[in-house]
């Protein structure tokens, strides 16, 4: 099983933590590149995290409303079709 790890992207030199404010997918959801997976919020901005690959969401590792560090894996996508 090939898994693609989705991480919180770097959002600026001073940002080390973000709030994961919303999931737009759940385990079992089929995704395509560019599809919005989640939204995160820092002190300065909100960003949408998009799928970089096609597949099926296999795991969600960070709950909505959680504070997490930049670089953290938030979900895994099974890329084997």
N, CA and C of each residue as an Amber inpcrd file, in Angstrom:
protein
   243
   0.8530000  -1.1810000   0.0000000   0.0000000   0.0000000   0.0000000
   0.8970000   1.2420000   0.0000000   0.7430000   2.0900000  -0.9930000
   1.5210000   3.3220000  -1.0700000   0.7450000   4.4610000  -0.4180000
   1.3660000   5.0830000   0.5720000   0.7200000   6.1710000   1.3000000
   1.4540000   7.4820000   1.0420000   0.6760000   8.5240000   0.7790000
   1.2060000   9.8730000   0.6440000   0.8620000  10.6160000   1.9250000
   1.8590000  11.2120000   2.5720000   1.6310000  11.9470000   3.8160000
   1.3630000  13.4180000   3.5180000   0.2590000  13.9190000   4.0470000
  -0.1010000  15.3310000   3.9050000   0.3560000  16.0370000   5.1750000
   1.1630000  17.0670000   5.0130000   1.7380000  17.8000000   6.1530000
   1.2480000  19.2480000   6.1900000   1.3230000  19.8320000   7.3880000
   1.0640000  21.2680000   7.5390000   2.2200000  22.0000000   6.8570000
   1.9280000  22.8430000   5.8600000   3.0120000  23.5400000   5.1530000
   3.5810000  24.6960000   5.9730000   4.7920000  25.0790000   5.6150000
   5.4140000  26.2540000   6.2240000   4.5950000  27.4780000   5.8280000
   4.3000000  28.3450000   6.7950000   3.4040000  29.4800000   6.5420000
   4.0630000  30.8240000   6.8140000   5.3420000  30.8450000   6.9960000
   6.0430000  32.0800000   7.3160000   7.1270000  31.7850000   8.3280000
   8.1100000  32.6440000   8.3750000   9.2740000  32.3990000   9.2190000
   8.9340000  32.2880000  10.6990000   7.9410000  33.0410000  11.1580000
   7.6490000  33.0600000  12.5910000   6.5410000  32.0930000  13.0070000
   5.8570000  31.4700000  12.0570000   4.7430000  30.5840000  12.3900000
   5.2630000  29.1890000  12.7080000   4.9870000  28.7140000  13.9290000
   5.4070000  27.3660000  14.3220000   4.2230000  26.4650000  14.6390000
   3.0780000  27.0590000  14.9660000   1.8740000  26.2930000  15.2770000
   0.6840000  26.8690000  14.5230000  -0.2700000  25.9940000  14.2050000
  -1.5080000  26.4130000  13.5510000  -2.6730000  25.6630000  14.1830000
  -3.8730000  26.2060000  13.9920000  -5.1040000  25.5150000  14.3920000
  -5.6790000  24.8410000  13.1580000  -5.9830000  23.5530000  13.2590000
  -6.6900000  22.8720000  12.1730000  -8.1620000  23.1610000  12.4140000
  -8.7290000  24.0510000  11.6070000 -10.0820000  24.5430000  11.8760000
 -11.1800000  23.7210000  11.2270000 -10.8810000  23.0430000  10.0900000
 -11.9470000  22.3040000   9.4040000 -11.3720000  21.2230000   8.5140000
 -11.9930000  20.0530000   8.5680000 -11.7410000  18.9820000   7.5990000
 -12.8440000  19.0170000   6.5500000 -12.4750000  18.9030000   5.2920000
 -13.4460000  18.8270000   4.1950000 -13.5970000  17.4020000   3.6720000
 -12.7900000  16.4780000   4.2070000 -12.8360000  15.0710000   3.8080000
 -12.8790000  14.2120000   5.0670000 -13.1620000  12.9380000   4.8860000
 -13.1090000  11.9770000   5.9840000 -12.4440000  10.7090000   5.4660000
 -12.1560000   9.7740000   6.3580000 -11.5590000   8.5030000   5.9550000
 -12.4850000   7.8380000   4.9390000 -11.8990000   7.3740000   3.8380000
 -12.6740000   6.7310000   2.7800000 -13.0380000   7.6480000   1.6260000
 -12.8200000   8.9630000   1.7860000 -13.1220000   9.9180000   0.7220000
 -12.0970000   9.7970000  -0.4020000 -12.5650000   9.6770000  -1.6410000
 -11.6740000   9.7160000  -2.8080000 -11.3270000  11.1700000  -3.0910000
 -10.0410000  11.4290000  -3.3600000  -9.5900000  12.7980000  -3.6150000
  -8.8030000  12.8590000  -4.9200000  -8.7550000  14.0550000  -5.4840000
  -7.9900000  14.3240000  -6.7050000  -7.0480000  15.4900000  -6.4280000
  -5.9640000  15.6100000  -7.2010000  -5.0500000  16.7320000  -6.9890000
  -5.7830000  18.0730000  -7.0410000  -5.4660000  18.9360000  -6.0830000
  -6.0860000  20.2550000  -6.0120000  -7.3350000  20.3140000  -5.1490000
  -7.8630000  19.1500000  -4.7650000  -9.0630000  19.1290000  -3.9100000
  -8.6950000  19.5990000  -2.5070000  -9.5440000  20.4330000  -1.9230000
  -9.2890000  20.9470000  -0.5760000  -9.5430000  19.8420000   0.4420000
  -8.5350000  19.5950000   1.2790000  -8.6320000  18.5750000   2.3210000
  -9.0090000  19.1810000   3.6670000  -8.3570000  20.2920000   4.0080000
  -8.5410000  20.8860000   5.3330000  -8.2000000  22.3670000   5.2780000
  -8.5920000  23.0680000   6.3400000  -8.2470000  24.4820000   6.4870000
  -7.5110000  24.6460000   7.8030000  -6.4290000  25.4280000   7.7650000
  -5.6830000  25.7340000   8.9830000  -5.5760000  27.2410000   9.1360000
  -5.4000000  27.6610000  10.3750000  -5.3530000  29.0860000  10.7020000
  -4.1310000  29.3540000  11.5620000  -3.3900000  30.4010000  11.1930000
  -2.2820000  30.8640000  12.0290000  -2.6750000  32.2240000  12.5900000
  -1.7450000  32.8630000  13.2660000  -2.0330000  34.1920000  13.8140000
  -2.3250000  35.1990000  12.7040000  -1.7410000  34.9800000  11.5280000
  -1.8220000  35.9780000  10.4650000  -2.7320000  35.6110000   9.3040000
  -2.9790000  34.3220000   9.0690000  -3.7090000  33.9430000   7.8570000
  -4.3830000  32.5830000   7.9850000  -5.3320000  32.3390000   7.1040000
  -5.9440000  31.0180000   6.9480000  -5.4780000  30.4650000   5.6110000
  -5.1990000  29.1710000   5.5600000  -4.8890000  28.5550000   4.2740000
  -5.6440000  27.2430000   4.1450000  -5.9080000  26.8860000   2.9000000
  -6.5290000  25.6040000   2.6050000  -5.4320000  24.6460000   2.1760000
  -5.4560000  23.4500000   2.7200000  -4.4890000  22.4260000   2.3450000
  -5.1330000  21.5580000   1.2760000  -4.4510000  21.4420000   0.1420000
  -4.9870000  20.7060000  -0.9980000  -4.2750000  19.3700000  -1.1670000
  -4.9850000  18.4190000  -1.7610000  -4.3820000  17.1340000  -2.1060000
  -3.3580000  17.3580000  -3.2130000  -2.2150000  16.7230000  -3.0800000
  -1.1890000  16.8020000  -4.1170000  -1.2410000  15.5960000  -5.0400000
  -2.0180000  14.5850000  -4.6580000  -2.0960000  13.3480000  -5.4210000
  -3.5060000  12.7800000  -5.3470000  -3.8410000  11.9300000  -6.2930000
  -5.1360000  11.2450000  -6.2640000  -5.0440000  10.0220000  -5.3600000
  -6.1650000   9.6700000  -4.7610000  -6.2110000   8.4850000  -3.9160000
  -7.4160000   8.5130000  -3.0060000  -7.3160000   7.7430000  -1.9260000
  -8.3890000   7.6440000  -0.9410000  -7.8080000   7.9850000   0.4260000
  -8.4900000   8.8510000   1.1750000  -8.0340000   9.2100000   2.5150000
  -8.0620000   7.9530000   3.3800000  -6.8870000   7.5500000   3.8760000
  -6.7640000   6.3250000   4.6650000  -6.7620000   6.6040000   6.1640000
  -6.1720000   7.7310000   6.5590000  -6.0840000   8.0770000   7.9850000
  -6.1670000   9.5820000   8.1480000  -6.8490000  10.0150000   9.1920000
  -6.8190000  11.4110000   9.6270000  -6.1680000  11.3940000  11.0010000
  -5.0560000  12.1100000  11.1310000  -4.2220000  12.0190000  12.3230000
  -4.3660000  13.1950000  13.2830000  -4.9860000  14.2860000  12.8270000
  -5.1570000  15.4790000  13.6610000  -6.6340000  15.8530000  13.6490000
  -7.2050000  16.0180000  14.8230000  -8.6280000  16.3490000  14.9440000
  -8.8890000  17.8200000  14.6470000 -10.0980000  18.0980000  14.1520000
 -10.5540000  19.4760000  13.9840000 -10.4640000  20.1840000  15.3250000
 -10.0130000  21.4320000  15.3110000  -9.9110000  22.2070000  16.5350000
  -8.5910000  22.0290000  17.2660000  -7.7310000  21.1480000  16.7580000
  -6.4430000  20.8920000  17.4100000  -5.3920000  21.9020000  16.9700000
  -4.4890000  22.2130000  17.8900000  -3.3160000  23.0250000  17.5770000
  -2.1940000  22.0490000  17.2490000  -1.5230000  22.2810000  16.1310000
  -0.4530000  21.3810000  15.7090000   0.7000000  22.1730000  15.1120000
   1.8600000  21.5550000  15.0640000   3.0570000  22.2350000  14.5790000
   3.1740000  22.1590000  13.0640000   3.7840000  23.1850000  12.4870000
   4.1120000  23.1880000  11.0630000   4.9750000  21.9600000  10.7830000
   4.6750000  21.2580000   9.6900000   5.4230000  20.0640000   9.3180000
   4.7990000  18.7650000   9.7890000   3.7970000  18.8550000  10.6660000
   3.1270000  17.6620000  11.1820000   2.3250000  16.9760000  10.0820000
   2.3810000  15.6360000  10.0600000   1.5430000  14.8590000   9.1410000
   0.1200000  14.8960000   9.6860000  -0.8320000  15.3810000   8.8680000
  -2.2190000  15.4820000   9.3380000  -3.1160000  14.3810000   8.7900000
  -2.7310000  13.8150000   7.6390000  -3.4870000  12.6810000   7.1060000
  -2.6220000  11.9130000   6.1220000  -3.0880000  10.7060000   5.8020000
  -2.4070000   9.8720000   4.8100000  -3.4080000   9.4980000   3.7250000
  -2.9280000   9.5370000   2.4790000  -3.7530000   9.1860000   1.3250000
  -3.1810000   7.9220000   0.6940000  -4.0280000   6.9130000   0.5390000
  -3.6420000   5.6890000  -0.1550000  -3.6740000   5.9900000  -1.6460000
  -2.5160000   5.9240000  -2.2990000  -2.4250000   6.3080000  -3.7040000
  -2.5730000   5.1290000  -4.6530000  -2.7080000   3.9300000  -4.1250000
  -2.9220000   2.7590000  -4.9840000  -4.3880000   2.6720000  -5.3420000
  -4.6700000   2.5590000  -6.6160000  -6.0650000   2.5460000  -7.0640000
  -6.4870000   1.1480000  -7.4550000
